Amino acid sequence: LEKSELLRDGDFEKYKVFKDIRIIGVLGITKSVLPELAVFVYYEDDTVEVVPTRIVALKAPVVSHV
């Protein structure tokens, strides 16, 4: 898939991963929170956000392979 195919309308506003906050790690994977496969992303500001895997793979490919 092309990078443009991985992003959808509203992704930039909806997910914190697009802001300049460093990802510390991924805490788990789920299919029950969003209508697509998603991960619990842990940020340097001690917050956790559920983010679709398609976005994590695009924005933080090293984290997505941990």
PDBQT receptor file of N, H, CA, C and O in Angstrom, charges set to zero:
ATOM      1  N   LEU A   1       0.824  -1.197   0.000  1.00  0.00    +0.000 N 
ATOM      2  CA  LEU A   1       0.000   0.000   0.000  1.00  0.00    +0.000 C 
ATOM      3  C   LEU A   1       0.864   1.255   0.000  1.00  0.00    +0.000 C 
ATOM      4  O   LEU A   1       1.941   1.279   0.594  1.00  0.00    +0.000 OA
ATOM      5  N   GLU A   2       0.391   2.268  -0.656  1.00  0.00    +0.000 N 
ATOM      6  H   GLU A   2      -0.484   2.248  -1.138  1.00  0.00    +0.000 HD
ATOM      7  CA  GLU A   2       1.045   3.571  -0.631  1.00  0.00    +0.000 C 
ATOM      8  C   GLU A   2       0.756   4.244   0.703  1.00  0.00    +0.000 C 
ATOM      9  O   GLU A   2      -0.260   3.961   1.338  1.00  0.00    +0.000 OA
ATOM     10  N   LYS A   3       1.650   5.139   1.133  1.00  0.00    +0.000 N 
ATOM     11  H   LYS A   3       2.476   5.369   0.618  1.00  0.00    +0.000 HD
ATOM     12  CA  LYS A   3       1.432   5.862   2.392  1.00  0.00    +0.000 C 
ATOM     13  C   LYS A   3       0.102   6.602   2.395  1.00  0.00    +0.000 C 
ATOM     14  O   LYS A   3      -0.583   6.644   3.417  1.00  0.00    +0.000 OA
ATOM     15  N   SER A   4      -0.263   7.179   1.269  1.00  0.00    +0.000 N 
ATOM     16  H   SER A   4       0.293   7.145   0.439  1.00  0.00    +0.000 HD
ATOM     17  CA  SER A   4      -1.523   7.925   1.200  1.00  0.00    +0.000 C 
ATOM     18  C   SER A   4      -2.736   7.016   1.392  1.00  0.00    +0.000 C 
ATOM     19  O   SER A   4      -3.792   7.476   1.827  1.00  0.00    +0.000 OA
ATOM     20  N   GLU A   5      -2.593   5.735   1.073  1.00  0.00    +0.000 N 
ATOM     21  H   GLU A   5      -1.735   5.361   0.720  1.00  0.00    +0.000 HD
ATOM     22  CA  GLU A   5      -3.693   4.788   1.248  1.00  0.00    +0.000 C 
ATOM     23  C   GLU A   5      -3.864   4.374   2.707  1.00  0.00    +0.000 C 
ATOM     24  O   GLU A   5      -4.930   3.894   3.094  1.00  0.00    +0.000 OA
ATOM     25  N   LEU A   6      -2.829   4.554   3.513  1.00  0.00    +0.000 N 
ATOM     26  H   LEU A   6      -1.964   4.943   3.198  1.00  0.00    +0.000 HD
ATOM     27  CA  LEU A   6      -2.887   4.175   4.920  1.00  0.00    +0.000 C 
ATOM     28  C   LEU A   6      -3.586   5.216   5.779  1.00  0.00    +0.000 C 
ATOM     29  O   LEU A   6      -4.068   4.905   6.868  1.00  0.00    +0.000 OA
ATOM     30  N   LEU A   7      -3.641   6.449   5.294  1.00  0.00    +0.000 N 
ATOM     31  H   LEU A   7      -3.249   6.702   4.410  1.00  0.00    +0.000 HD
ATOM     32  CA  LEU A   7      -4.255   7.530   6.067  1.00  0.00    +0.000 C 
ATOM     33  C   LEU A   7      -5.681   7.780   5.605  1.00  0.00    +0.000 C 
ATOM     34  O   LEU A   7      -6.010   7.639   4.428  1.00  0.00    +0.000 OA
ATOM     35  N   ARG A   8      -6.517   8.155   6.564  1.00  0.00    +0.000 N 
ATOM     36  H   ARG A   8      -6.250   8.270   7.520  1.00  0.00    +0.000 HD
ATOM     37  CA  ARG A   8      -7.914   8.451   6.260  1.00  0.00    +0.000 C 
ATOM     38  C   ARG A   8      -8.250   9.845   6.757  1.00  0.00    +0.000 C 
ATOM     39  O   ARG A   8      -7.508  10.421   7.552  1.00  0.00    +0.000 OA
ATOM     40  N   ASP A   9      -9.364  10.387   6.293  1.00  0.00    +0.000 N 
ATOM     41  H   ASP A   9      -9.967   9.919   5.647  1.00  0.00    +0.000 HD
ATOM     42  CA  ASP A   9      -9.805  11.712   6.734  1.00  0.00    +0.000 C 
ATOM     43  C   ASP A   9      -9.922  11.749   8.251  1.00  0.00    +0.000 C 
ATOM     44  O   ASP A   9     -10.514  10.858   8.860  1.00  0.00    +0.000 OA
ATOM     45  N   GLY A  10      -9.359  12.774   8.848  1.00  0.00    +0.000 N 
ATOM     46  H   GLY A  10      -8.878  13.498   8.354  1.00  0.00    +0.000 HD
ATOM     47  CA  GLY A  10      -9.459  12.954  10.288  1.00  0.00    +0.000 C 
ATOM     48  C   GLY A  10      -8.345  12.324  11.097  1.00  0.00    +0.000 C 
ATOM     49  O   GLY A  10      -8.240  12.589  12.295  1.00  0.00    +0.000 OA
ATOM     50  N   ASP A  11      -7.497  11.489  10.480  1.00  0.00    +0.000 N 
ATOM     51  H   ASP A  11      -7.582  11.274   9.507  1.00  0.00    +0.000 HD
ATOM     52  CA  ASP A  11      -6.427  10.828  11.229  1.00  0.00    +0.000 C 
ATOM     53  C   ASP A  11      -5.469  11.820  11.877  1.00  0.00    +0.000 C 
ATOM     54  O   ASP A  11      -5.061  11.627  13.022  1.00  0.00    +0.000 OA
ATOM     55  N   PHE A  12      -5.102  12.889  11.151  1.00  0.00    +0.000 N 
ATOM     56  H   PHE A  12      -5.433  13.047  10.221  1.00  0.00    +0.000 HD
ATOM     57  CA  PHE A  12      -4.138  13.850  11.690  1.00  0.00    +0.000 C 
ATOM     58  C   PHE A  12      -4.675  14.542  12.938  1.00  0.00    +0.000 C 
ATOM     59  O   PHE A  12      -3.917  14.818  13.868  1.00  0.00    +0.000 OA
ATOM     60  N   GLU A  13      -5.969  14.822  12.965  1.00  0.00    +0.000 N 
ATOM     61  H   GLU A  13      -6.585  14.597  12.209  1.00  0.00    +0.000 HD
ATOM     62  CA  GLU A  13      -6.567  15.496  14.114  1.00  0.00    +0.000 C 
ATOM     63  C   GLU A  13      -6.880  14.522  15.246  1.00  0.00    +0.000 C 
ATOM     64  O   GLU A  13      -6.861  14.900  16.417  1.00  0.00    +0.000 OA
ATOM     65  N   LYS A  14      -7.160  13.300  14.905  1.00  0.00    +0.000 N 
ATOM     66  H   LYS A  14      -7.175  12.993  13.954  1.00  0.00    +0.000 HD
ATOM     67  CA  LYS A  14      -7.661  12.332  15.876  1.00  0.00    +0.000 C 
ATOM     68  C   LYS A  14      -6.561  11.707  16.735  1.00  0.00    +0.000 C 
ATOM     69  O   LYS A  14      -6.772  11.479  17.926  1.00  0.00    +0.000 OA
ATOM     70  N   TYR A  15      -5.405  11.429  16.162  1.00  0.00    +0.000 N 
ATOM     71  H   TYR A  15      -5.233  11.614  15.194  1.00  0.00    +0.000 HD
ATOM     72  CA  TYR A  15      -4.393  10.649  16.868  1.00  0.00    +0.000 C 
ATOM     73  C   TYR A  15      -3.170  11.474  17.258  1.00  0.00    +0.000 C 
ATOM     74  O   TYR A  15      -2.643  12.260  16.470  1.00  0.00    +0.000 OA
ATOM     75  N   LYS A  16      -2.745  11.269  18.484  1.00  0.00    +0.000 N 
ATOM     76  H   LYS A  16      -3.173  10.630  19.124  1.00  0.00    +0.000 HD
ATOM     77  CA  LYS A  16      -1.626  11.989  19.084  1.00  0.00    +0.000 C 
ATOM     78  C   LYS A  16      -0.281  11.630  18.424  1.00  0.00    +0.000 C 
ATOM     79  O   LYS A  16       0.683  12.390  18.522  1.00  0.00    +0.000 OA
ATOM     80  N   VAL A  17      -0.226  10.501  17.770  1.00  0.00    +0.000 N 
ATOM     81  H   VAL A  17      -1.009   9.884  17.690  1.00  0.00    +0.000 HD
ATOM     82  CA  VAL A  17       1.005  10.042  17.138  1.00  0.00    +0.000 C 
ATOM     83  C   VAL A  17       1.498  11.031  16.072  1.00  0.00    +0.000 C 
ATOM     84  O   VAL A  17       2.677  11.015  15.717  1.00  0.00    +0.000 OA
ATOM     85  N   PHE A  18       0.612  11.885  15.564  1.00  0.00    +0.000 N 
ATOM     86  H   PHE A  18      -0.345  11.899  15.852  1.00  0.00    +0.000 HD
ATOM     87  CA  PHE A  18       0.997  12.877  14.566  1.00  0.00    +0.000 C 
ATOM     88  C   PHE A  18       1.542  14.159  15.187  1.00  0.00    +0.000 C 
ATOM     89  O   PHE A  18       2.017  15.043  14.474  1.00  0.00    +0.000 OA
ATOM     90  N   LYS A  19       1.475  14.263  16.505  1.00  0.00    +0.000 N 
ATOM     91  H   LYS A  19       1.089  13.545  17.084  1.00  0.00    +0.000 HD
ATOM     92  CA  LYS A  19       2.045  15.429  17.187  1.00  0.00    +0.000 C 
ATOM     93  C   LYS A  19       3.479  15.080  17.581  1.00  0.00    +0.000 C 
ATOM     94  O   LYS A  19       3.867  13.914  17.496  1.00  0.00    +0.000 OA
ATOM     95  N   ASP A  20       4.254  16.033  17.998  1.00  0.00    +0.000 N 
ATOM     96  H   ASP A  20       3.939  16.980  18.068  1.00  0.00    +0.000 HD
ATOM     97  CA  ASP A  20       5.658  15.774  18.321  1.00  0.00    +0.000 C 
ATOM     98  C   ASP A  20       5.834  15.232  19.734  1.00  0.00    +0.000 C 
ATOM     99  O   ASP A  20       6.566  15.806  20.541  1.00  0.00    +0.000 OA
ATOM    100  N   ILE A  21       5.164  14.135  20.025  1.00  0.00    +0.000 N 
ATOM    101  H   ILE A  21       4.569  13.669  19.370  1.00  0.00    +0.000 HD
ATOM    102  CA  ILE A  21       5.298  13.457  21.308  1.00  0.00    +0.000 C 
ATOM    103  C   ILE A  21       5.883  12.080  21.027  1.00  0.00    +0.000 C 
ATOM    104  O   ILE A  21       5.340  11.323  20.223  1.00  0.00    +0.000 OA
ATOM    105  N   ARG A  22       6.975  11.762  21.681  1.00  0.00    +0.000 N 
ATOM    106  H   ARG A  22       7.416  12.378  22.334  1.00  0.00    +0.000 HD
ATOM    107  CA  ARG A  22       7.700  10.520  21.413  1.00  0.00    +0.000 C 
ATOM    108  C   ARG A  22       6.929   9.300  21.928  1.00  0.00    +0.000 C 
ATOM    109  O   ARG A  22       6.341   9.330  23.009  1.00  0.00    +0.000 OA
ATOM    110  N   ILE A  23       6.947   8.247  21.144  1.00  0.00    +0.000 N 
ATOM    111  H   ILE A  23       7.425   8.223  20.266  1.00  0.00    +0.000 HD
ATOM    112  CA  ILE A  23       6.351   6.977  21.545  1.00  0.00    +0.000 C 
ATOM    113  C   ILE A  23       7.384   6.207  22.354  1.00  0.00    +0.000 C 
ATOM    114  O   ILE A  23       8.515   6.009  21.909  1.00  0.00    +0.000 OA
ATOM    115  N   ILE A  24       6.986   5.775  23.547  1.00  0.00    +0.000 N 
ATOM    116  H   ILE A  24       6.067   5.936  23.909  1.00  0.00    +0.000 HD
ATOM    117  CA  ILE A  24       7.859   4.975  24.401  1.00  0.00    +0.000 C 
ATOM    118  C   ILE A  24       7.732   3.500  24.054  1.00  0.00    +0.000 C 
ATOM    119  O   ILE A  24       8.729   2.779  24.020  1.00  0.00    +0.000 OA
ATOM    120  N   GLY A  25       6.520   3.052  23.797  1.00  0.00    +0.000 N 
ATOM    121  H   GLY A  25       5.709   3.637  23.824  1.00  0.00    +0.000 HD
ATOM    122  CA  GLY A  25       6.320   1.647  23.481  1.00  0.00    +0.000 C 
ATOM    123  C   GLY A  25       4.882   1.328  23.136  1.00  0.00    +0.000 C 
ATOM    124  O   GLY A  25       4.000   2.186  23.154  1.00  0.00    +0.000 OA
ATOM    125  N   VAL A  26       4.680   0.070  22.824  1.00  0.00    +0.000 N 
ATOM    126  H   VAL A  26       5.397  -0.628  22.809  1.00  0.00    +0.000 HD
ATOM    127  CA  VAL A  26       3.355  -0.452  22.523  1.00  0.00    +0.000 C 
ATOM    128  C   VAL A  26       2.998  -1.429  23.633  1.00  0.00    +0.000 C 
ATOM    129  O   VAL A  26       3.758  -2.354  23.918  1.00  0.00    +0.000 OA
ATOM    130  N   LEU A  27       1.846  -1.226  24.258  1.00  0.00    +0.000 N 
ATOM    131  H   LEU A  27       1.229  -0.475  24.026  1.00  0.00    +0.000 HD
ATOM    132  CA  LEU A  27       1.458  -2.030  25.412  1.00  0.00    +0.000 C 
ATOM    133  C   LEU A  27       0.622  -3.255  25.057  1.00  0.00    +0.000 C 
ATOM    134  O   LEU A  27       0.524  -4.184  25.858  1.00  0.00    +0.000 OA
ATOM    135  N   GLY A  28       0.029  -3.271  23.896  1.00  0.00    +0.000 N 
ATOM    136  H   GLY A  28       0.108  -2.516  23.245  1.00  0.00    +0.000 HD
ATOM    137  CA  GLY A  28      -0.792  -4.412  23.504  1.00  0.00    +0.000 C 
ATOM    138  C   GLY A  28      -1.486  -4.180  22.184  1.00  0.00    +0.000 C 
ATOM    139  O   GLY A  28      -1.443  -3.089  21.615  1.00  0.00    +0.000 OA
ATOM    140  N   ILE A  29      -2.125  -5.228  21.711  1.00  0.00    +0.000 N 
ATOM    141  H   ILE A  29      -2.160  -6.114  22.173  1.00  0.00    +0.000 HD
ATOM    142  CA  ILE A  29      -2.837  -5.188  20.437  1.00  0.00    +0.000 C 
ATOM    143  C   ILE A  29      -4.286  -5.588  20.693  1.00  0.00    +0.000 C 
ATOM    144  O   ILE A  29      -4.554  -6.460  21.519  1.00  0.00    +0.000 OA
ATOM    145  N   THR A  30      -5.213  -4.957  19.992  1.00  0.00    +0.000 N 
ATOM    146  H   THR A  30      -4.995  -4.248  19.320  1.00  0.00    +0.000 HD
ATOM    147  CA  THR A  30      -6.630  -5.264  20.188  1.00  0.00    +0.000 C 
ATOM    148  C   THR A  30      -7.406  -5.180  18.881  1.00  0.00    +0.000 C 
ATOM    149  O   THR A  30      -7.050  -4.427  17.974  1.00  0.00    +0.000 OA
ATOM    150  N   LYS A  31      -8.460  -5.958  18.805  1.00  0.00    +0.000 N 
ATOM    151  H   LYS A  31      -8.750  -6.569  19.541  1.00  0.00    +0.000 HD
ATOM    152  CA  LYS A  31      -9.410  -5.856  17.694  1.00  0.00    +0.000 C 
ATOM    153  C   LYS A  31     -10.781  -5.449  18.212  1.00  0.00    +0.000 C 
ATOM    154  O   LYS A  31     -11.728  -5.343  17.433  1.00  0.00    +0.000 OA
ATOM    155  N   SER A  32     -10.898  -5.217  19.522  1.00  0.00    +0.000 N 
ATOM    156  H   SER A  32     -10.128  -5.303  20.154  1.00  0.00    +0.000 HD
ATOM    157  CA  SER A  32     -12.218  -4.972  20.101  1.00  0.00    +0.000 C 
ATOM    158  C   SER A  32     -12.529  -3.503  20.389  1.00  0.00    +0.000 C 
ATOM    159  O   SER A  32     -13.669  -3.183  20.727  1.00  0.00    +0.000 OA
ATOM    160  N   VAL A  33     -11.560  -2.609  20.268  1.00  0.00    +0.000 N 
ATOM    161  H   VAL A  33     -10.634  -2.869  19.993  1.00  0.00    +0.000 HD
ATOM    162  CA  VAL A  33     -11.787  -1.197  20.581  1.00  0.00    +0.000 C 
ATOM    163  C   VAL A  33     -12.167  -0.402  19.336  1.00  0.00    +0.000 C 
ATOM    164  O   VAL A  33     -13.079   0.424  19.380  1.00  0.00    +0.000 OA
ATOM    165  N   LEU A  34     -11.486  -0.644  18.251  1.00  0.00    +0.000 N 
ATOM    166  H   LEU A  34     -10.745  -1.314  18.216  1.00  0.00    +0.000 HD
ATOM    167  CA  LEU A  34     -11.753   0.028  16.973  1.00  0.00    +0.000 C 
ATOM    168  C   LEU A  34     -12.242  -1.007  15.965  1.00  0.00    +0.000 C 
ATOM    169  O   LEU A  34     -12.087  -2.206  16.196  1.00  0.00    +0.000 OA
ATOM    170  N   PRO A  35     -12.822  -0.574  14.865  1.00  0.00    +0.000 N 
ATOM    171  CA  PRO A  35     -13.271  -1.533  13.852  1.00  0.00    +0.000 C 
ATOM    172  C   PRO A  35     -12.120  -2.110  13.015  1.00  0.00    +0.000 C 
ATOM    173  O   PRO A  35     -12.358  -2.786  12.015  1.00  0.00    +0.000 OA
ATOM    174  N   GLU A  36     -10.893  -1.844  13.421  1.00  0.00    +0.000 N 
ATOM    175  H   GLU A  36     -10.700  -1.294  14.234  1.00  0.00    +0.000 HD
ATOM    176  CA  GLU A  36      -9.714  -2.385  12.744  1.00  0.00    +0.000 C 
ATOM    177  C   GLU A  36      -8.674  -2.736  13.803  1.00  0.00    +0.000 C 
ATOM    178  O   GLU A  36      -8.798  -2.322  14.956  1.00  0.00    +0.000 OA
ATOM    179  N   LEU A  37      -7.665  -3.487  13.424  1.00  0.00    +0.000 N 
ATOM    180  H   LEU A  37      -7.565  -3.823  12.487  1.00  0.00    +0.000 HD
ATOM    181  CA  LEU A  37      -6.612  -3.873  14.352  1.00  0.00    +0.000 C 
ATOM    182  C   LEU A  37      -5.907  -2.626  14.874  1.00  0.00    +0.000 C 
ATOM    183  O   LEU A  37      -5.552  -1.741  14.096  1.00  0.00    +0.000 OA
ATOM    184  N   ALA A  38      -5.706  -2.553  16.177  1.00  0.00    +0.000 N 
ATOM    185  H   ALA A  38      -5.995  -3.271  16.810  1.00  0.00    +0.000 HD
ATOM    186  CA  ALA A  38      -5.127  -1.357  16.792  1.00  0.00    +0.000 C 
ATOM    187  C   ALA A  38      -4.168  -1.746  17.910  1.00  0.00    +0.000 C 
ATOM    188  O   ALA A  38      -4.195  -2.871  18.409  1.00  0.00    +0.000 OA
ATOM    189  N   VAL A  39      -3.323  -0.795  18.292  1.00  0.00    +0.000 N 
ATOM    190  H   VAL A  39      -3.302   0.119  17.887  1.00  0.00    +0.000 HD
ATOM    191  CA  VAL A  39      -2.381  -1.011  19.391  1.00  0.00    +0.000 C 
ATOM    192  C   VAL A  39      -2.560   0.067  20.449  1.00  0.00    +0.000 C 
ATOM    193  O   VAL A  39      -3.003   1.179  20.161  1.00  0.00    +0.000 OA
ATOM    194  N   PHE A  40      -2.208  -0.285  21.673  1.00  0.00    +0.000 N 
ATOM    195  H   PHE A  40      -1.848  -1.188  21.907  1.00  0.00    +0.000 HD
ATOM    196  CA  PHE A  40      -2.179   0.683  22.764  1.00  0.00    +0.000 C 
ATOM    197  C   PHE A  40      -0.791   1.314  22.750  1.00  0.00    +0.000 C 
ATOM    198  O   PHE A  40       0.200   0.647  23.048  1.00  0.00    +0.000 OA
ATOM    199  N   VAL A  41      -0.717   2.587  22.408  1.00  0.00    +0.000 N 
ATOM    200  H   VAL A  41      -1.521   3.130  22.166  1.00  0.00    +0.000 HD
ATOM    201  CA  VAL A  41       0.560   3.298  22.294  1.00  0.00    +0.000 C 
ATOM    202  C   VAL A  41       0.805   4.082  23.582  1.00  0.00    +0.000 C 
ATOM    203  O   VAL A  41      -0.063   4.823  24.042  1.00  0.00    +0.000 OA
ATOM    204  N   TYR A  42       1.993   3.910  24.157  1.00  0.00    +0.000 N 
ATOM    205  H   TYR A  42       2.698   3.307  23.784  1.00  0.00    +0.000 HD
ATOM    206  CA  TYR A  42       2.390   4.607  25.380  1.00  0.00    +0.000 C 
ATOM    207  C   TYR A  42       3.356   5.729  24.994  1.00  0.00    +0.000 C 
ATOM    208  O   TYR A  42       4.387   5.485  24.367  1.00  0.00    +0.000 OA
ATOM    209  N   TYR A  43       3.007   6.967  25.380  1.00  0.00    +0.000 N 
ATOM    210  H   TYR A  43       2.169   7.165  25.890  1.00  0.00    +0.000 HD
ATOM    211  CA  TYR A  43       3.784   8.147  25.007  1.00  0.00    +0.000 C 
ATOM    212  C   TYR A  43       4.656   8.638  26.158  1.00  0.00    +0.000 C 
ATOM    213  O   TYR A  43       4.450   8.269  27.314  1.00  0.00    +0.000 OA
ATOM    214  N   GLU A  44       5.632   9.476  25.820  1.00  0.00    +0.000 N 
ATOM    215  H   GLU A  44       5.799   9.776  24.881  1.00  0.00    +0.000 HD
ATOM    216  CA  GLU A  44       6.557  10.024  26.811  1.00  0.00    +0.000 C 
ATOM    217  C   GLU A  44       5.872  10.904  27.853  1.00  0.00    +0.000 C 
ATOM    218  O   GLU A  44       6.445  11.147  28.914  1.00  0.00    +0.000 OA
ATOM    219  N   ASP A  45       4.669  11.383  27.578  1.00  0.00    +0.000 N 
ATOM    220  H   ASP A  45       4.203  11.185  26.715  1.00  0.00    +0.000 HD
ATOM    221  CA  ASP A  45       3.944  12.198  28.559  1.00  0.00    +0.000 C 
ATOM    222  C   ASP A  45       3.054  11.335  29.463  1.00  0.00    +0.000 C 
ATOM    223  O   ASP A  45       2.129  11.840  30.099  1.00  0.00    +0.000 OA
ATOM    224  N   ASP A  46       3.344  10.034  29.514  1.00  0.00    +0.000 N 
ATOM    225  H   ASP A  46       4.096   9.623  28.998  1.00  0.00    +0.000 HD
ATOM    226  CA  ASP A  46       2.640   9.063  30.365  1.00  0.00    +0.000 C 
ATOM    227  C   ASP A  46       1.170   8.882  30.003  1.00  0.00    +0.000 C 
ATOM    228  O   ASP A  46       0.356   8.572  30.873  1.00  0.00    +0.000 OA
ATOM    229  N   THR A  47       0.823   9.068  28.745  1.00  0.00    +0.000 N 
ATOM    230  H   THR A  47       1.484   9.319  28.038  1.00  0.00    +0.000 HD
ATOM    231  CA  THR A  47      -0.537   8.811  28.286  1.00  0.00    +0.000 C 
ATOM    232  C   THR A  47      -0.543   7.595  27.369  1.00  0.00    +0.000 C 
ATOM    233  O   THR A  47       0.479   7.225  26.790  1.00  0.00    +0.000 OA
ATOM    234  N   VAL A  48      -1.707   6.989  27.252  1.00  0.00    +0.000 N 
ATOM    235  H   VAL A  48      -2.537   7.289  27.723  1.00  0.00    +0.000 HD
ATOM    236  CA  VAL A  48      -1.890   5.825  26.386  1.00  0.00    +0.000 C 
ATOM    237  C   VAL A  48      -3.030   6.137  25.424  1.00  0.00    +0.000 C 
ATOM    238  O   VAL A  48      -4.038   6.730  25.807  1.00  0.00    +0.000 OA
ATOM    239  N   GLU A  49      -2.855   5.734  24.182  1.00  0.00    +0.000 N 
ATOM    240  H   GLU A  49      -2.035   5.253  23.871  1.00  0.00    +0.000 HD
ATOM    241  CA  GLU A  49      -3.867   5.978  23.157  1.00  0.00    +0.000 C 
ATOM    242  C   GLU A  49      -4.002   4.728  22.290  1.00  0.00    +0.000 C 
ATOM    243  O   GLU A  49      -3.009   4.066  21.990  1.00  0.00    +0.000 OA
ATOM    244  N   VAL A  50      -5.207   4.414  21.896  1.00  0.00    +0.000 N 
ATOM    245  H   VAL A  50      -6.014   4.952  22.140  1.00  0.00    +0.000 HD
ATOM    246  CA  VAL A  50      -5.449   3.312  20.971  1.00  0.00    +0.000 C 
ATOM    247  C   VAL A  50      -5.334   3.867  19.555  1.00  0.00    +0.000 C 
ATOM    248  O   VAL A  50      -6.073   4.773  19.169  1.00  0.00    +0.000 OA
ATOM    249  N   VAL A  51      -4.390   3.308  18.782  1.00  0.00    +0.000 N 
ATOM    250  H   VAL A  51      -3.789   2.573  19.096  1.00  0.00    +0.000 HD
ATOM    251  CA  VAL A  51      -4.095   3.806  17.441  1.00  0.00    +0.000 C 
ATOM    252  C   VAL A  51      -4.145   2.633  16.457  1.00  0.00    +0.000 C 
ATOM    253  O   VAL A  51      -3.605   1.567  16.752  1.00  0.00    +0.000 OA
ATOM    254  N   PRO A  52      -4.774   2.809  15.307  1.00  0.00    +0.000 N 
ATOM    255  CA  PRO A  52      -4.776   1.741  14.304  1.00  0.00    +0.000 C 
ATOM    256  C   PRO A  52      -3.345   1.343  13.918  1.00  0.00    +0.000 C 
ATOM    257  O   PRO A  52      -2.463   2.195  13.814  1.00  0.00    +0.000 OA
ATOM    258  N   THR A  53      -3.130   0.054  13.709  1.00  0.00    +0.000 N 
ATOM    259  H   THR A  53      -3.847  -0.638  13.793  1.00  0.00    +0.000 HD
ATOM    260  CA  THR A  53      -1.793  -0.422  13.357  1.00  0.00    +0.000 C 
ATOM    261  C   THR A  53      -1.296   0.183  12.051  1.00  0.00    +0.000 C 
ATOM    262  O   THR A  53      -0.091   0.364  11.878  1.00  0.00    +0.000 OA
ATOM    263  N   ARG A  54      -2.202   0.497  11.130  1.00  0.00    +0.000 N 
ATOM    264  H   ARG A  54      -3.181   0.350  11.271  1.00  0.00    +0.000 HD
ATOM    265  CA  ARG A  54      -1.786   1.096   9.855  1.00  0.00    +0.000 C 
ATOM    266  C   ARG A  54      -1.078   2.423  10.082  1.00  0.00    +0.000 C 
ATOM    267  O   ARG A  54      -0.173   2.779   9.328  1.00  0.00    +0.000 OA
ATOM    268  N   ILE A  55      -1.482   3.161  11.118  1.00  0.00    +0.000 N 
ATOM    269  H   ILE A  55      -2.217   2.872  11.731  1.00  0.00    +0.000 HD
ATOM    270  CA  ILE A  55      -0.864   4.452  11.421  1.00  0.00    +0.000 C 
ATOM    271  C   ILE A  55       0.452   4.259  12.160  1.00  0.00    +0.000 C 
ATOM    272  O   ILE A  55       1.429   4.950  11.871  1.00  0.00    +0.000 OA
ATOM    273  N   VAL A  56       0.489   3.336  13.102  1.00  0.00    +0.000 N 
ATOM    274  H   VAL A  56      -0.305   2.775  13.336  1.00  0.00    +0.000 HD
ATOM    275  CA  VAL A  56       1.728   3.080  13.843  1.00  0.00    +0.000 C 
ATOM    276  C   VAL A  56       2.809   2.587  12.885  1.00  0.00    +0.000 C 
ATOM    277  O   VAL A  56       3.965   2.995  12.999  1.00  0.00    +0.000 OA
ATOM    278  N   ALA A  57       2.453   1.726  11.954  1.00  0.00    +0.000 N 
ATOM    279  H   ALA A  57       1.515   1.394  11.861  1.00  0.00    +0.000 HD
ATOM    280  CA  ALA A  57       3.422   1.230  10.977  1.00  0.00    +0.000 C 
ATOM    281  C   ALA A  57       3.965   2.349  10.099  1.00  0.00    +0.000 C 
ATOM    282  O   ALA A  57       5.118   2.301   9.670  1.00  0.00    +0.000 OA
ATOM    283  N   LEU A  58       3.147   3.342   9.833  1.00  0.00    +0.000 N 
ATOM    284  H   LEU A  58       2.211   3.381  10.181  1.00  0.00    +0.000 HD
ATOM    285  CA  LEU A  58       3.553   4.477   9.007  1.00  0.00    +0.000 C 
ATOM    286  C   LEU A  58       4.392   5.486   9.787  1.00  0.00    +0.000 C 
ATOM    287  O   LEU A  58       5.430   5.937   9.302  1.00  0.00    +0.000 OA
ATOM    288  N   LYS A  59       3.948   5.841  10.994  1.00  0.00    +0.000 N 
ATOM    289  H   LYS A  59       3.105   5.474  11.388  1.00  0.00    +0.000 HD
ATOM    290  CA  LYS A  59       4.594   6.899  11.777  1.00  0.00    +0.000 C 
ATOM    291  C   LYS A  59       5.752   6.402  12.629  1.00  0.00    +0.000 C 
ATOM    292  O   LYS A  59       6.693   7.156  12.876  1.00  0.00    +0.000 OA
ATOM    293  N   ALA A  60       5.709   5.167  13.081  1.00  0.00    +0.000 N 
ATOM    294  H   ALA A  60       4.944   4.554  12.881  1.00  0.00    +0.000 HD
ATOM    295  CA  ALA A  60       6.739   4.651  13.980  1.00  0.00    +0.000 C 
ATOM    296  C   ALA A  60       7.052   3.199  13.629  1.00  0.00    +0.000 C 
ATOM    297  O   ALA A  60       6.765   2.303  14.423  1.00  0.00    +0.000 OA
ATOM    298  N   PRO A  61       7.635   2.948  12.457  1.00  0.00    +0.000 N 
ATOM    299  CA  PRO A  61       7.848   1.562  12.021  1.00  0.00    +0.000 C 
ATOM    300  C   PRO A  61       8.740   0.746  12.946  1.00  0.00    +0.000 C 
ATOM    301  O   PRO A  61       8.571  -0.469  13.045  1.00  0.00    +0.000 OA
ATOM    302  N   VAL A  62       9.680   1.386  13.622  1.00  0.00    +0.000 N 
ATOM    303  H   VAL A  62       9.817   2.373  13.542  1.00  0.00    +0.000 HD
ATOM    304  CA  VAL A  62      10.547   0.648  14.543  1.00  0.00    +0.000 C 
ATOM    305  C   VAL A  62       9.741   0.149  15.731  1.00  0.00    +0.000 C 
ATOM    306  O   VAL A  62       9.925  -0.987  16.168  1.00  0.00    +0.000 OA
ATOM    307  N   VAL A  63       8.859   0.973  16.257  1.00  0.00    +0.000 N 
ATOM    308  H   VAL A  63       8.709   1.896  15.902  1.00  0.00    +0.000 HD
ATOM    309  CA  VAL A  63       8.018   0.579  17.385  1.00  0.00    +0.000 C 
ATOM    310  C   VAL A  63       7.090  -0.550  16.981  1.00  0.00    +0.000 C 
ATOM    311  O   VAL A  63       6.841  -1.454  17.779  1.00  0.00    +0.000 OA
ATOM    312  N   SER A  64       6.575  -0.522  15.766  1.00  0.00    +0.000 N 
ATOM    313  H   SER A  64       6.777   0.211  15.118  1.00  0.00    +0.000 HD
ATOM    314  CA  SER A  64       5.604  -1.530  15.348  1.00  0.00    +0.000 C 
ATOM    315  C   SER A  64       6.223  -2.920  15.219  1.00  0.00    +0.000 C 
ATOM    316  O   SER A  64       5.493  -3.909  15.146  1.00  0.00    +0.000 OA
ATOM    317  N   HIS A  65       7.549  -3.014  15.190  1.00  0.00    +0.000 N 
ATOM    318  H   HIS A  65       8.142  -2.211  15.249  1.00  0.00    +0.000 HD
ATOM    319  CA  HIS A  65       8.207  -4.313  15.089  1.00  0.00    +0.000 C 
ATOM    320  C   HIS A  65       8.724  -4.818  16.424  1.00  0.00    +0.000 C 
ATOM    321  O   HIS A  65       9.332  -5.887  16.480  1.00  0.00    +0.000 OA
ATOM    322  N   VAL A  66       8.501  -4.086  17.487  1.00  0.00    +0.000 N 
ATOM    323  H   VAL A  66       8.007  -3.218  17.441  1.00  0.00    +0.000 HD
ATOM    324  CA  VAL A  66       8.995  -4.488  18.809  1.00  0.00    +0.000 C 
ATOM    325  C   VAL A  66       8.085  -5.532  19.392  1.00  0.00    +0.000 C 
ATOM    326  O   VAL A  66       8.322  -6.006  20.503  1.00  0.00    +0.000 OA
TER     327      VAL A  66
